[in-house]
Every structure is written in structure tokens, then in C-alpha cells.
């Protein structure tokens, strides 16, 4: 291994550990939910149900260890497809474990309570502080651009923007407006998308206002600041000279660690504030694809709490959800067009 490869392994392993941590929490996000099914709380507390959860988590750990080893082998042997297949293989393994456990739980399903109106009232706290902090995340991008303009002549005519695991540059950019500003433009677009998500979580019909303020808005704000710092660091890399590869990896590792910390905080908050609730107020019949997708035209809510993972998911029975998907697809397309032609 080169001196950069252990860090590359960490950058691959951390997201996989994060994925495993999120799904380890998924079997029982509410007291009356078990692997996405509504069950009697008394049954969810039985040794049989707890054994299913332990079995799922053990399988989850084994799948993650195997896939991290797969990624490490891909890095050590310089086999790109092996590295690229690690996270998809982990997700497929987790999905298979999830479906297997759901089959065991299905016979114990009971009717789900669907009343959520008590949680749709205005929040007890003001969200303005979070929206203000979210807006301020754009400021470092402007500051980084001003710094680059002031040191324009110190930027090489052609500079690397991507490196292999051995530290050799394999992607280059030119000292022109588009290439130099590309990380900041992408950062601004990403922050705009996060801000739109925050507004949707705060004002869309049927959203749990108290939950949005207690968990979702703070976590989105934290992620926005992490990505803002990452974008600024990427934009300033041309000024780092031959230290660019290690600076890039350290910067990316720091961003991943920061996001892991945000997710850990979200898990804690969900456990403390919402773990006592019996159900999420949605009917089991509206959850499709092994309980991962919510489709309910009769529900006015645009966003509902996930039964797996963290945060909210869209109600694909409402047209606005599809409009949001189109906006996200537009963001991805814009990103691809902006990156096209990078040398």
C-alpha cells in the first residue's frame, strides 16, 4: 500500500459502517413497528422478536465486514470494479436480510393506527434560527471565491482536480472561471437543494412540524455546513502545490467523519424523543417494496417518517413528490453538465 491507501480504505469503510449503523436501528423505529410492519407492542417486546432483531444485526455486521474487506482488496490490488462493487454488494446483502426478516414478521401484523393530526400542529419552538444558520452556510463559498480572485495569479495554468490511490493526478482543470469556480458552484447548488428540502420539511402539507424542528432541520443545517466547508476546501486545493493529494483525502475524510457525527446525533435524538411512540400513523398497506416506499394518494402528507433509515421519505401518491424528484434529477443533470469538459 502507498501512504494514501490506508486513508482511502477509511473513506470507503466509514460510509459502509454508517449504512450499517442506520439499518441496525431500522428494525424497530417505533415501539409498535417491527421490520416495517405494525405489530402489537407486547409482541415486539417478546424474546422471539428481539431474537429476530439480533439475528438481523448480526447478519448486517457480517455483510459489512465482508464488503469492507472486498473494498480493501480492491484498493490493495488496484482493481477498480472490486472497489466500486463493495457498497452496492452491501446494500443488496442488507436488502436480502431485511426481506427475510419481514417474512417472519408478516404473520404477526396488526391494524395500524392512522391518526397523525395531533403531531401536525405548529411547533413549540421557532425554526428561524435554523433557517438563518442554513442561509449562512453560503457565506464561506463567497469568501472562498473572493480569496481565489485575490490570489488568481498563484493558481497554476493547469492543475489537478482528482488523484488515484497512489497519489498520481488523473484529472485536470484549467485556470479559467468555470474550472476554478466549479467546486463552489457545486457547493452552492447542493446548499440550495438542502435549503429547498428544509423548506419542504417545514411547510409541506401533513409534515410533522415538531419532529422537523427537533431533528430534521438541525441535521440538515449541520450537513450543509460540512458540505460548505468541503466545497471551499476543494476550491482552494490549487493553491496547495504538491500537498494536494493528501489534503484532498484529509478534507474528504473530515467531511465523512462530520456526516457520521450528524447521523449519530440523529439516531440518538430519535431514540430519546420518538422511540416511545407506538406507530408512525401510516397504514402498512401504503408501504411498498418491502416497506421502503410510501404510496398513499389518500394521505395529504408530502413527507412521512421513514420506517427504515433516518429522516423522512416522500409520499409518492402525491404529485408534488414527483415534482421534487424532477428537481433532484435536474440538479444531477446540471452537475453533469458543469463537470463535462474538465481536463
C-alpha positions in Angstrom: 0.0 0.0 0.0 1.1 3.6 -0.6 0.8 6.1 2.2 -2.5 7.3 0.8 -4.2 3.9 0.6 -5.0 3.4 4.3 -6.9 6.7 4.2 -8.6 5.6 1.0 -9.7 2.4 2.8 -11.1 4.6 5.7 -13.0 6.7 3.2 -14.7 3.6 1.9 -15.2 1.8 5.2 -16.7 4.8 7.0 -19.8 5.2 4.7 -20.3 1.4 4.9 -20.2 1.5 8.7 -22.6 4.4 8.6 -25.0 2.5 6.3 -24.8 -0.5 8.7 -25.5 1.7 11.7 -28.6 3.3 10.2 -30.0 -0.1 9.2 -29.2 -1.6 12.6 -31.6 0.9 14.0 -34.3 0.2 11.3 -36.0 -3.0 12.7 -37.8 -1.0 15.4 -38.1 2.7 14.8 -41.3 2.8 16.9 -42.4 0.6 19.8 -45.2 -1.0 17.6 -43.2 -1.3 14.4 -41.1 -4.4 13.6 -39.2 -4.6 10.3 -41.7 -2.1 8.8 -44.8 -4.0 10.0 -47.2 -2.8 12.7 -47.3 -5.4 15.4 -48.7 -5.5 19.0 -46.3 -3.7 21.3 -46.4 -6.8 23.6 -45.2 -9.0 20.8 -42.4 -6.6 19.8 -41.1 -7.0 23.3 -41.0 -10.8 23.3 -37.8 -12.8 23.2 -38.7 -14.1 19.7 -39.0 -10.6 18.3 -35.8 -9.5 20.0 -34.1 -12.5 18.6 -35.1 -11.6 15.1 -33.6 -8.2 15.6 -30.4 -9.6 17.0 -30.1 -12.0 14.1 -30.6 -9.2 11.6 -28.0 -7.1 13.2 -25.5 -10.0 13.3 -26.1 -10.6 9.6 -25.7 -6.9 9.0 -22.4 -6.9 10.7 -21.1 -9.9 8.8 -22.2 -8.4 5.4 -20.5 -5.2 6.3 -17.2 -6.8 7.3 -17.1 -8.9 4.1 -17.9 -5.9 1.9 -15.3 -3.7 3.7 -12.8 -6.5 3.1 -13.9 -6.5 -0.6 -13.2 -2.8 -0.8 -9.8 -3.1 0.8 -8.9 -5.9 -1.6 -9.9 -3.7 -4.5 -7.7 -0.8 -3.2 -4.7 -3.0 -2.4 -4.8 -4.9 -5.7 -5.8 -1.8 -7.7 -9.0 -3.4 -9.1 -11.5 -0.5 -9.6 -14.5 -2.7 -10.2 -14.0 -4.6 -7.0 -13.8 -1.4 -5.0 -16.9 0.0 -6.9 -18.9 -3.1 -6.1 -18.4 -3.0 -2.3 -21.2 -0.6 -1.3 -23.8 -2.0 -3.9 -23.0 -5.5 -2.6 -23.5 -4.3 1.0 -26.9 -2.8 0.1 -28.0 -5.9 -1.7 -27.0 -8.1 1.2 -28.9 -5.8 3.7 -32.0 -5.8 1.5 -31.9 -9.6 1.4 -31.6 -9.8 5.2 -34.4 -7.3 5.6 -36.8 -9.2 3.3 -36.0 -12.5 5.0 -36.9 -11.0 8.4 -40.1 -9.3 7.1 -41.4 -12.7 6.0 -41.1 -13.9 9.6 -42.9 -10.9 11.0 -45.7 -10.7 8.4 -48.0 -13.3 10.2 -48.0 -11.1 13.3 -49.1 -7.9 11.6 -52.0 -6.0 13.2 -54.1 -3.0 12.0 -52.1 0.2 12.2 -53.5 3.4 13.8 -53.5 6.1 11.1 -54.3 9.2 13.1 -51.4 11.7 12.9 -53.3 15.1 13.3 -52.0 15.6 16.9 -48.5 15.9 15.5 -49.2 18.3 12.7 -49.7 21.4 14.8 -47.3 24.3 14.8 -44.0 23.5 16.6 -43.4 24.8 20.1 -40.2 26.4 19.0 -39.3 28.8 16.2 -37.4 27.4 13.2 -36.0 30.8 12.3 -32.6 30.1 13.9 -32.1 27.0 11.9 -33.0 28.7 8.6 -30.7 31.6 9.5 -27.8 29.2 10.1 -28.6 27.3 6.9 -28.5 30.5 4.9 -25.2 31.5 6.5 -23.6 28.3 5.1 -23.5 30.1 1.7 -21.2 32.8 3.2 -18.0 30.6 3.2 -18.4 29.9 -0.5 -18.4 33.6 -1.3 -15.4 34.1 1.0 -13.5 31.3 -0.8 -14.3 32.9 -4.2 -13.0 36.3 -3.0 -9.8 34.7 -1.8 -9.3 32.9 -5.1 -9.8 36.1 -7.1 -7.3 37.8 -4.9 -4.7 35.1 -5.5 -5.6 34.3 -9.1 -2.1 34.5 -10.4 -0.9 31.9 -7.9 -3.2 29.3 -9.4 -1.4 27.2 -12.0 -2.5 27.4 -15.6 -3.4 23.7 -15.4 -3.9 22.0 -12.1 -5.0 18.5 -10.9 -8.5 18.0 -9.5 -8.5 14.3 -9.0 -6.0 11.7 -7.9 -5.5 8.0 -7.9 -4.8 5.9 -4.8 -1.1 6.2 -5.5 -1.3 10.0 -5.3 -0.9 10.4 -9.1 -3.1 13.0 -10.7 -5.6 11.6 -13.2 -8.0 14.5 -13.7 -7.0 18.1 -14.6 -8.6 21.6 -14.8 -7.6 24.9 -16.3 -7.3 28.3 -14.7 -10.5 29.7 -16.1 -13.7 30.9 -14.5 -15.6 27.6 -14.9 -13.0 25.2 -13.7 -11.7 27.2 -10.7 -15.2 28.0 -9.5 -16.6 24.5 -10.2 -16.4 23.3 -6.6 -18.0 26.4 -5.3 -20.8 26.3 -7.9 -21.5 22.7 -7.0 -21.4 23.6 -3.3 -24.0 26.4 -3.9 -26.3 24.1 -5.9 -26.1 21.5 -3.2 -26.8 24.0 -0.4 -29.8 25.3 -2.5 -31.1 21.7 -2.7 -30.7 21.2 1.0 -32.4 24.6 1.7 -35.3 23.5 -0.5 -35.6 20.2 1.4 -35.6 22.2 4.7 -38.4 24.4 3.4 -40.4 21.4 2.2 -39.9 19.7 5.6 -41.1 22.8 7.4 -44.1 23.9 5.2 -45.3 21.0 3.1 -48.8 19.6 3.9 -49.0 16.9 6.5 -45.4 17.2 7.8 -44.8 16.6 11.5 -43.7 20.1 12.5 -42.3 19.3 15.9 -40.2 16.5 14.5 -38.9 18.7 11.7 -37.7 21.3 14.2 -36.3 18.8 16.8 -34.4 16.6 14.4 -34.5 17.3 10.7 -33.8 21.0 10.4 -30.8 20.8 12.8 -29.3 17.8 11.0 -29.8 19.4 7.5 -28.1 22.5 8.8 -25.1 20.6 10.1 -24.7 18.7 6.8 -25.0 22.0 4.9 -22.1 23.5 6.9 -20.0 20.3 6.4 -20.6 20.4 2.6 -19.9 24.1 2.5 -16.5 23.6 4.2 -15.8 20.6 1.8 -16.6 22.8 -1.3 -14.4 25.6 0.0 -11.5 23.2 0.6 -11.8 21.7 -2.8 -11.9 25.1 -4.5 -8.7 26.1 -2.6 -6.7 23.0 -3.5 -4.9 24.5 -6.5 -3.1 26.7 -4.0 -1.7 23.7 -2.1 1.0 22.7 -4.5 2.3 19.2 -4.2 0.4 18.6 -1.0 -2.9 18.5 -2.9 -3.5 14.7 -2.8 -3.1 14.3 0.9 -5.0 17.5 1.6 -7.9 16.2 -0.6 -8.1 12.9 1.2 -7.8 14.5 4.7 -10.5 17.0 3.7 -12.8 14.3 2.4 -12.2 12.1 5.5 -13.1 15.1 7.7 -16.3 15.6 5.8 -17.3 11.9 6.1 -16.5 11.9 9.9 -18.6 15.0 10.3 -21.6 13.4 8.5 -21.2 10.3 10.6 -21.3 12.5 13.7 -24.6 14.2 12.5 -26.1 10.8 11.8 -25.1 9.5 15.2 -26.8 12.6 16.8 -29.9 11.9 14.7 -30.0 8.3 15.9 -29.7 9.5 19.5 -32.4 12.1 19.1 -34.8 9.6 17.5 -34.1 7.1 20.3 -34.7 9.7 23.0 -37.6 11.7 21.6 -39.5 9.3 19.4 -38.7 5.8 20.5 -41.7 5.7 22.8 -44.2 6.2 20.1 -46.3 3.1 19.1 -46.6 3.8 15.4 -45.9 6.5 12.8 -49.6 6.9 11.9 -49.4 5.4 8.4 -51.2 2.3 7.1 -49.0 -0.7 6.4 -50.7 -1.3 3.1 -49.3 2.0 1.8 -45.7 0.9 2.2 -44.5 -0.9 -0.9 -41.2 -2.6 -2.0 -40.6 -4.3 1.3 -41.7 -1.3 3.3 -39.2 1.1 1.7 -41.5 3.2 -0.5 -44.7 5.1 0.7 -47.6 5.4 -1.8 -50.8 6.8 -0.4 -52.9 9.2 -2.5 -55.4 9.5 0.4 -52.7 10.9 2.7 -52.2 14.7 2.3 -48.7 14.4 3.7 -45.9 15.0 1.3 -43.3 13.7 3.7 -43.7 11.0 6.3 -41.2 9.5 8.8 -39.2 6.6 7.3 -39.9 3.1 8.6 -36.3 2.3 7.6 -33.3 4.6 7.9 -33.4 8.1 9.1 -35.4 11.2 8.4 -38.4 11.4 6.1 -39.5 9.8 2.8 -41.8 11.2 0.1 -45.4 10.2 -0.4 -45.3 9.0 -4.0 -49.0 9.2 -4.1 -48.9 13.0 -4.2 -47.9 14.8 -7.4 -45.6 17.2 -5.5 -43.3 14.3 -4.6 -42.7 13.6 -8.3 -42.0 17.3 -8.9 -39.4 17.1 -6.2 -37.9 14.1 -7.9 -37.7 16.0 -11.2 -36.0 18.8 -9.4 -33.4 16.4 -8.0 -32.9 14.9 -11.4 -32.4 18.4 -12.7 -29.7 19.0 -10.1 -27.9 15.8 -11.1 -28.1 16.8 -14.8 -26.8 20.3 -14.1 -23.9 18.8 -12.1 -23.0 16.5 -15.0 -23.1 19.4 -17.5 -20.9 21.6 -15.3 -18.4 18.8 -14.8 -18.3 18.0 -18.5 -15.1 19.0 -20.2 -13.0 19.1 -17.0 -9.5 18.2 -18.2 
